[in-house]
Amino acid sequence: MPRILANHHVLAVHDVRRSARFYVDALGFHVVAEPPGWIFVARDRCMIMLGECPDDRPPRALGSHNSFAYLRVDDVDAYDDELAGRSVETIQDLADTPWGMREFGIRTPDGHRLMTGQRISDR
C-alpha cells in the first residue's frame, strides 16, 4: 500500500512576505521556495505553502473554528518552550486532552489556527 510521506498545508495570506517572516522568526521554519505569489516554508517533514490572496477575508473574520492546521511533534513541551517569549498569540495553553494528545494552540498574524501536539503515550 502506498505511504503518505509528508504533510503540506496551503494557507491564503494577505501579505506573503510578512507571513513568511512569522513562520521563520517565530516558529522556526525556513523558506524553501518562492514561486510568484507564494512562499513555501518548511520545518522537518512539514511544509506550509503560503499563497498571497490580498482580497480574501482573513480567517480571523470568518468567526469559524472548523478548520486549522495540526502539527504532530516528537516533543511538544520543548516546542512550546521554544516558542515562549516570541511574538506568538496563544489560543490554547499546553495541556493533556481526553483524546490522548498533549497539545497547545496558537493563532498566526493572519488569523489561522495552528495546533501542535504529541501523543501522551509517546512521551
N, C-alpha and C positions, 0 to 999 in steps of 0.2 A: 504494500500500500504506500502511496506517495506520502512524504512527510512535509509538514509546514516548517520551514527553516527560519523564518524571521517574522516580525510583526511590524507593519508600517501603518502610520496614522496619517491621514490627509486632513489638514485644517485650513479653513479660509481665514485670512487675517487682513486687517486694513492696511497695515504698513509692514511689509515683509522684512525689511531690514531691522526695524525696531523689535519685531517679534523674534527674529533670529538672535539678536543680541541677548534677549531674555533667556532663551534656551541655552545659549553658550555661557553667559556670565552667571546666571542664577542656578541653572540645572546641570551644568557640566557636560553639555553636548558639544559637538564640533560641527562645523559646516563641511558637508561632503560634496555638494553640487549647487550650482546657481544657474539653472536654465532660465530663460526670460520669464519674468513674473513669478518665479519660485525661488525658495531657498530650502534645501534639504539639510536637516541636521540629524546627527546620529550619536548614539552612545551605546557601546557594546553591540548587541544584536537588534536594537530598536532604532528605527528611522521615523522621523516626523517630517512630512513634506508640507511646508508652509506655502500656500498659494495666495498671492495678493489679490484680494477682492474688495476694493475700497467702497463699493456701493452696497455690499451685503449688510444686513442687520447684524450688529455684534451679538455674539452668543449671550452676553450679559443681559441684553434687552429682550431675549426670547421668553424669559420667565419660565423656562422648562429645564428640568434636570434629567431628561430621559436619555441623553447621550453624553458620553465622556470617554476619554482615553484612560486605559488602565495599564500600568506598568507593573510587571512581576519582577521583583529583585531578589537577590540572594541574601541581603542583609538590610532589611527595612529600617532598623534602628540606626545603622550607620549612615544610610542615605538621608534620613530625617535629620540627623546631626549635621551632615554636610550642608544641608540647606538652611540650617539655623543661622540667623544673623544676615542672611541675604534678603534681597528685596522680593520676597515671595509671600503672597497672600494665602494664609492657611484657611481652608474651609472645613477641615475635619482634623482634629488632633490625632496623633498616633495612638491607636487602641486596638485591642483584640476584638474580633467580631464573632457573632454567633455562627457564621458560615465558615469558620476555621481559618480566617486570614487575620494578620496583624497589618494594619494599613493606616495611611493618612491621605489627606486630600489637599490640593492647592488649586488656586484659580490663576490662570495666566493673565497678563495685562489685557489680552483680547477678550477675556471672559470665559475661555474654555476651562472646563473642569478636568483636572488630571489627578487620578487616584494612583497610589503606589502601594503595593502590598507584597507580603511574603506569607506563605503557608505557615501556620503556627507549628505544624508537625515537622517543618524543615529547619526549625531554629535549634 
